Amino acid sequence: MVVICTHEACTGCMACVNVCAHKAITIIQDEEGFERPSIQQNKCVDCGVCQKICPINNPPTLTSPLQVYSGWAKNEDLRLSSSSGGAFSVLAIPVLQRGGVVFGVTLNKDMQAEHIFVETETDLYKLRGSKYVQSRVGDSYKQVKRILLQGREVLFSGTPCQIAGLRNYLHCDYDNLITVDLICHGVPSPKVFDDWKVWFKRSFALKDITKINFRSKKTSWIFFHLAVIGCTEKDETFEYEGKYYEDAWIRGFLRDYFLRPSCHQCKFTKIERCSDFTIADWWGYSGNSAQDKDYERKGVSLLLCNTAKANSLFVKDVMTSFEFKKHTLEEAKKTNLSLSRPFARPSTRDAFWKDYHSMDFMDIVKKYMYPERLKLSTRIKIKYQKNCLRDFILKIVYRLEKYI
Ligand SMILES: Cc1cc2nc3c(=O)[nH]c(=O)nc-3n(C[C@H](O)[C@H](O)[C@H](O)COP(=O)(O)OP(=O)(O)OC[C@H]3O[C@@H](n4cnc5c(N)ncnc54)[C@H](O)[C@@H]3O)c2cc1C
């Protein structure tokens, strides 16, 4: 019996499902709600292609970043509607203007994350913004190949394991393909996300959730804010904005209880990358101009050019529409921990899942996704973000806290 890769290591990239010519691999949901390939023995001819193509067994060639930038889209609307500084849109728009196709992740009408492609700038909003839950790749890699063979330009964006899956599936380099991966903290369980939505709707007596913005910038970017728009049972519009230390989804996500098990041993969360470009948040930005100073609300991107193709696209497509600064790789490593290594599996992960299968979701929220008790300095920072006295007060509090 063919075993594609170990259960623990499987990232769910679905290269095996896309490649199987005998349609012998179906997708099932495991007990934690993650999608997994499942071989139907009556259809399998034991050819072993699925094992060979699996990026866990045969990782694609990785490259060290050639250039490191921080920056943001000069178009303010793009910047504000993106999760970091809008690097993704800056890369995607020229491809669409040349008649190309852009693949990325959207939340569909059931608020589930899935890969789709768009062909117009008007539709690009569907892919904009991080969806902090694992996406369904479906048969996207097959669609990418079909479009590439038509000679059209394709930009494919996703987590590093998804890019590795796509590259192995394609098996060779295409001049008309641009790959963009994210620095990835890990992908949360779609099942927990579904349960969170049901719990959220019940908590606020909602009929429907119509929009989820995982990184709302209404009041802050550095402090993750999750925003929800919905409709109440009385047909009134509902708006919610949860701060990172009090919103249950963001709390659970950042505490790592329900990330895919493979994320804790990810082979692609490292400096060497498998994509042309890598995008992420640039933390700890500093600068003296007025626009440098409002980065805490508007967001800053980290952009790595990992290949010669990325370097030339940066000059051709990015430079004019992106306000950028050049950095060293060492600086990038310091600002973003997930660039160098995956987050460790929390010791309480097993306890979480044991409880998850036996407790009501409301009790799971109370036990594992409860609000954070913030340090005094952080509370002041949030409250007085725009106050000129803030730095002075913070300095004193930081000093005092050392002695508490
Ligand atoms: C699960 C997850 C974990 C992340 N972890 C980190 C981290 O630890 N550190 C960090 O600096 N940045 C992380 N990011 C990336 C960050 O949140 C931004 O998505 C990234 O910086 C791009 O922002 P942007 O402003 O350039 O464009 P945006 O328009 O905000 O980005 C949209 C891009 O994200 C892709 N995308 C959205 N959701 C998903 C998804 N579920 N799976 C795959 N691709 C998706 C879209 O296809 C598109 O390419 C993570 C993103 C996700 C989805």
The ligand as a Tripos MOL2 file, in Angstrom:
@<TRIPOS>MOLECULE
LIG
   53    58     1     0     0
SMALL
NO_CHARGES

@<TRIPOS>ATOM
      1 C1         -1.8890   31.8290    7.7120 C.3       1 LIG1
      2 C2         -0.9770   33.0170    7.5720 C.ar      1 LIG1
      3 C3          0.0810   33.1870    8.4590 C.ar      1 LIG1
      4 C4          0.9340   34.2840    8.3450 C.ar      1 LIG1
      5 N1          1.9610   34.4230    9.2210 N.ar      1 LIG1
      6 C5          2.7810   35.4950    9.1350 C.ar      1 LIG1
      7 C6          3.8700   35.6850   10.0600 C.ar      1 LIG1
      8 O1          4.0800   34.8770   10.9770 O.2       1 LIG1
      9 N2          4.6720   36.7790    9.9060 N.ar      1 LIG1
     10 C7          4.4650   37.6780    8.8970 C.ar      1 LIG1
     11 O2          5.2130   38.6400    8.8230 O.2       1 LIG1
     12 N3          3.4650   37.5240    8.0050 N.ar      1 LIG1
     13 C8          2.6160   36.4570    8.0940 C.ar      1 LIG1
     14 N4          1.6090   36.2900    7.1850 N.ar      1 LIG1
     15 C9          1.5570   37.1970    6.0160 C.3       1 LIG1
     16 C10         0.9000   38.5440    6.2600 C.3       1 LIG1
     17 O3         -0.2150   38.4150    7.1270 O.3       1 LIG1
     18 C11         0.4160   39.1510    4.9400 C.3       1 LIG1
     19 O4         -0.4790   38.2470    4.3130 O.3       1 LIG1
     20 C12         1.4930   39.3740    3.9430 C.3       1 LIG1
     21 O5          2.4480   40.2050    4.4930 O.3       1 LIG1
     22 C13         0.9460   40.0040    2.6670 C.3       1 LIG1
     23 O6          0.4330   41.2660    2.9350 O.3       1 LIG1
     24 P1          0.3000   42.3860    1.8100 P.3       1 LIG1
     25 O7         -0.0280   43.6490    2.4980 O.co2     1 LIG1
     26 O8          1.4600   42.3510    0.8950 O.co2     1 LIG1
     27 O9         -0.9180   41.9110    0.8990 O.3       1 LIG1
     28 P2         -2.3290   41.3330    1.2760 P.3       1 LIG1
     29 O10        -3.2630   41.7760    0.2260 O.co2     1 LIG1
     30 O11        -2.6920   41.5740    2.6480 O.co2     1 LIG1
     31 O12        -2.0470   39.7710    1.1170 O.3       1 LIG1
     32 C14        -2.8290   38.9050    0.4640 C.3       1 LIG1
     33 C15        -1.9650   37.7320    0.0750 C.3       1 LIG1
     34 O13        -2.0560   36.7320    1.0760 O.3       1 LIG1
     35 C16        -2.4650   35.5090    0.4690 C.3       1 LIG1
     36 N5         -3.2400   34.7600    1.4390 N.ar      1 LIG1
     37 C17        -4.2390   35.2250    2.2100 C.ar      1 LIG1
     38 N6         -4.6900   34.2600    3.0110 N.ar      1 LIG1
     39 C18        -3.9820   33.1520    2.7310 C.ar      1 LIG1
     40 C19        -4.0220   31.8150    3.2140 C.ar      1 LIG1
     41 N7         -4.8720   31.4110    4.1410 N.pl3     1 LIG1
     42 N8         -3.1450   30.9250    2.6830 N.ar      1 LIG1
     43 C20        -2.2890   31.2950    1.7260 C.ar      1 LIG1
     44 N9         -2.1970   32.5490    1.2330 N.ar      1 LIG1
     45 C21        -3.0460   33.4610    1.7240 C.ar      1 LIG1
     46 C22        -3.2920   35.9670   -0.7320 C.3       1 LIG1
     47 O14        -3.3750   34.9610   -1.6830 O.3       1 LIG1
     48 C23        -2.4720   37.1440   -1.2090 C.3       1 LIG1
     49 O15        -1.3510   36.7120   -1.9040 O.3       1 LIG1
     50 C24         0.7360   35.2240    7.2890 C.ar      1 LIG1
     51 C25        -0.3380   35.0590    6.4100 C.ar      1 LIG1
     52 C26        -1.1940   33.9600    6.5270 C.ar      1 LIG1
     53 C27        -2.3290   33.7990    5.5600 C.3       1 LIG1
@<TRIPOS>BOND
     1     1     2 1
     2     2     3 ar
     3     2    52 ar
     4     3     4 ar
     5     4     5 ar
     6     4    50 ar
     7     5     6 ar
     8     6     7 ar
     9     6    13 1
    10     7     8 2
    11     7     9 ar
    12     9    10 ar
    13    10    11 2
    14    10    12 ar
    15    12    13 ar
    16    13    14 ar
    17    14    15 1
    18    14    50 ar
    19    15    16 1
    20    16    17 1
    21    16    18 1
    22    18    19 1
    23    18    20 1
    24    20    21 1
    25    20    22 1
    26    22    23 1
    27    23    24 1
    28    24    25 2
    29    24    26 1
    30    24    27 1
    31    27    28 1
    32    28    29 2
    33    28    30 1
    34    28    31 1
    35    31    32 1
    36    32    33 1
    37    33    34 1
    38    33    48 1
    39    34    35 1
    40    35    36 1
    41    35    46 1
    42    36    37 ar
    43    36    45 ar
    44    37    38 ar
    45    38    39 ar
    46    39    40 ar
    47    39    45 ar
    48    40    41 1
    49    40    42 ar
    50    42    43 ar
    51    43    44 ar
    52    44    45 ar
    53    46    47 1
    54    46    48 1
    55    48    49 1
    56    50    51 ar
    57    51    52 ar
    58    52    53 1
@<TRIPOS>SUBSTRUCTURE
     1 LIG1         1 GROUP 0 **** ****
